[in-house]
Amino acid sequence: MNYSYSALASAFVLFAVFIIFITGCGKEQNVYEKIPYAPVDVYIQPNSTQYQRLNTVGGWEYINAQEPSRGLIVYRASQNEFKAYERTCPHDPEKPAARVEMEENYLIAVDSTCMSRFVLTDGSPFDGPSRLPLKEYRTSFDGNTLHIYN
């Protein structure tokens, strides 16, 4: 085998970049580390009369969760897809009043403390000081029961 020095050097550089990339990805900082961890394992029937606003696409409901969570906002994105977000504002979660509430148009959540506003379709901020989206929880729906968990 006859490899040139430049080919070996190029291969080494690519290998080094790959190693740096792989090891760097594992050390990603948790952007929500200021929001206290709360175990979330909630089951609801979103098509029931108890959650009437969730009966239709575009509807939402507040759902209680175990402390230190300040609760959840559940949004029905489509007939079979739901989004669940932590109500603790990611901008300044240490403030006790940093809790997002729904605006009247049903697609925007706002924190009255810092005035950050978030779109429910993906939790992203679009106004105010927050640069982080709302913390999102996992959901699974079997056509009857919605499971919200982390």
GINOR-V561067 format. One record per run of one state. SS is the DSSP state (helix for helix, strand for strand, loop for the rest). FROM is the first residue (numbers start at 1). TO is the last residue. Records with the same first field share a line. If there is no record, write none. Layout:
SS=FROM-TO + FROM-TO
This chain:
loop=1-4 + 26-40 + 45-48 + 56-59 + 64-71 + 77-81 + 87-87 + 89-98 + 103-107 + 112-116 + 120-124 + 128-135 + 142-145 + 150-150
helix=5-25 + 49-55
strand=41-44 + 60-63 + 72-76 + 82-86 + 88-88 + 99-102 + 108-111 + 117-119 + 125-127 + 136-141 + 146-149
